[in-house]
Structure formats: structure tokens, C-alpha cells
């Protein structure tokens, strides 16, 4: 982080907004299908400023045990009482929240809102407060499991025309080697990676080794969501770099995974790891070990995207990131300005204070499921 001394902010209130926004088309991975996003936006009011964070989630626990309902519960009944009416900065809030085990998505949304507030207090873009060094960040075109190979090829062709820096394709058994082979035949040496979301096991090692034939940039989380041991065995037998995602929840997880050779790349999702402080710590551990990272994510509104953009400006984020333009998946985003894709396959970093994206409250009301405001006791 930067060497600025972080002031304490007197937290007046926390407001939770449970949103449900339809997707343009459903998005399928190996563990299930999304037709809309359930997301919890957190607004913290302090010192005549407001800061925003986001906890993206699924309706059911198909990716992670947290859902919008559990996130609302944990923030309302546990985390809020630790900081509402108190004077805190992001680091102090994180220390307070560590008494609650797990629930990283809920913690991250609260911490993000405090970072947005702190950057606004300094009149700095968040990326500068975090020590970022990029004016734009390269992004992936993430493509879910499709109904047919022809449909997949059409999507890839469209994304390549838009100059996305890398194509990321979701895979599972019976939707893997054949589609990768077809992509290579159709598009040659396009920058390509695949994501299995933990669909395989070590018993599939002979099958997984065949992925080496296709010169992939990486294979993301091929084995179980909580494993590093079997991933180490698999990486020792594969040339394709393994990228760990769900297995990495903290800097300590990253250290252990790197130590045993479980991966050569790490995907850092701020909500999954508990917030920006933990994301930065993982970045630093990986950098010290020569392991490159990139910023992953779920389908999120511009609030979550803004925080991802800020963290992805740090120097060891050397691969394209899962940062989605506002018009890619959502029927409608709720921020001004929208997150946009440049002709260079990047998202430009805004120079406004905080994350740089403002929530359109009128637009947000269209997608509200529930609102809770927590005031001091």
C-alpha cells in the first residue's frame, strides 16, 4: 500500500442493498448456470462522504457457501456492530472483522466501502492510494459453456474483433479437448486459457495431460475447490501452467501452494479472499516468489468492477483480468459512467476520487430486492 497514514473515519451508518439484475443471456460453468446476478452493495456513510463496496454472489451456494442472504445476515448481525458509530480505517476494520471466521465476501464488501471512502477523503483515485502503476488494465473475454461448438466459435470471433487480450473458455468433461482443438483449428495461436471450476480429479491426470498439446496460457482450478495437494501432483506432470482460484483464500494459502508447487499462476478475487488488504498480501507473496497473478471476479456491477480495476493496477498483475464492461453480461449496469472496453482490449483507469464510478440510485431501485440501513445503537 502507499505510505500515507490512513485516518480514522467516524462511521455514521451502513446501508445494504440486495440487488437482482437479469443477464442478457445465461452464463454456465461446470457447477451451474446463472440467469441473473444476486449482489449485495454496501454503502458506508462517514465524515460527510459515502463509500461503496460489493459482494457478488450466487442465489445458491454452487461456487461458494456465501449467498446474498447470508451476506446480508453476516453484515447486519455481526460486522456492522463492529464499526457503526466507531472511528476506524480499513486496517482497523479488518482486524475487528477477523474475529468472524470465514464469510470473506461479506467482509470484503465492508472493507471495499471503507477503501472507497478513504480514497475520497484524500481526493485520490483508489488505484493511486493502493500504489497502482497502470493507467489501463488488459482484460479477458470469459465465455461460459455453450449449447454448441458453433455458438462458442461465434462468441470467440466476436470477442476477438473487439480486441480482448485473451479468450477464457469454461470447460468440463465432454466439453474440453474437442472444443479446444476446434478453437485452435479455427483461430490459430490466439491467446487462450481454460477454466474448469474444480470439475476434475487427480484420477483424470492422463486426460488432463492432453491439454499440453494445445499451448494454453493456463488451466484454471482443474481440481477440487479446496485442494492444493493434488494440484501439486498434477502440476508436476503437466507443462501447462496451473492457475489456482478457489483454493486460495489468503496469503497463507498462497504461500503454501507456491511452496509445494501447486501452481504457477494465481487468480486473486478480492471478495473471495476477504478484501483489498488480503488481495494485496497475496499479490506480494506471489511477487516475491516469481509467481504472476491476475484479478478474477464474478459477474458484478460497476461497483465491484471499480475495485477490481484499482487492485489490477498493481505491478504483479501481469495477465489479463476478469473485468467485464457494463454491457457484456448485465441487462443494465447501475453506475455512471459505464465500464467500457477500449479498442486496445483494456479498461482505462479513471482518475476520479475513490473507485471513480458513481451509483445511479434511481436506476438501482429497478433491481432492489431488499434494503437494510444500520444506524448506531
C-alpha angles and dihedrals in degrees: 000000000000118000093246115126107244112229123220115254121212103229110218099179147337121224122195121204117193106202132187113193121179119234122233088237131359118272117217129195130170093274101046151310132279121208095170138004124251107204136169116216117199121206118190119192116205136149093357091304133099130216130196134211134170137217107196114199147162124251089241129027097262095129103021136002092248120090132175090267095052091045091053090048096049095047095043098043103032119009099042094058089057094062113015107106090010132106110239144148124213093270094050091047090051091053091050092049093051089080086074112075117228121336092121095165091058093046092047094054092053093045092047091054089053091050091051089050094047093050090049090050089057091041087235133131107252093240090061092049089054093049096253120170107194132088092199136019126217116235142206128233100228112200123190128218108293134210092243141009090243090058090049092051091050091053093048092049091051092049093048089053087056090054099241106177097230138011114230115194126191114229140187136164111308089015101069128063096031094051093044090052091050092049091052092049092048101040106021117210097356113157101268138175133167133217122206100178090219096306099140136060132213088261085071092061096117090052093045092050087064088069086075089073092071105056095237120183088226146327111234122218099334094170135046120325093242100039133108101150098066090040088059090054091047095047090051088059100042134070093201110091114249115223116202119215119153092028093064113076100148145011088264091056089050093049093051094045092051092045093057095039097248094146146006096207134035129209111212117202110181094211093049093051097043102261147312097310092057091042090054091048091053089047090054095047091050093046092052089054097046093251115139122220140198135194116256128186150165125254099290142167121256090272093066091038090054092056092046091051091052095051092043090064090072114110101250094055090100101153130069113277137228096246113141126210111236093250097049103083111350122087084220134353120219102218137091121248101027120236105257137194116234124218087255093063092255141109113234117231113241119232095212121113116276118000089334096231120105122210114240099221095191092052092045091057089069090067102036118130097170141351127202125183118197117200129182114285 
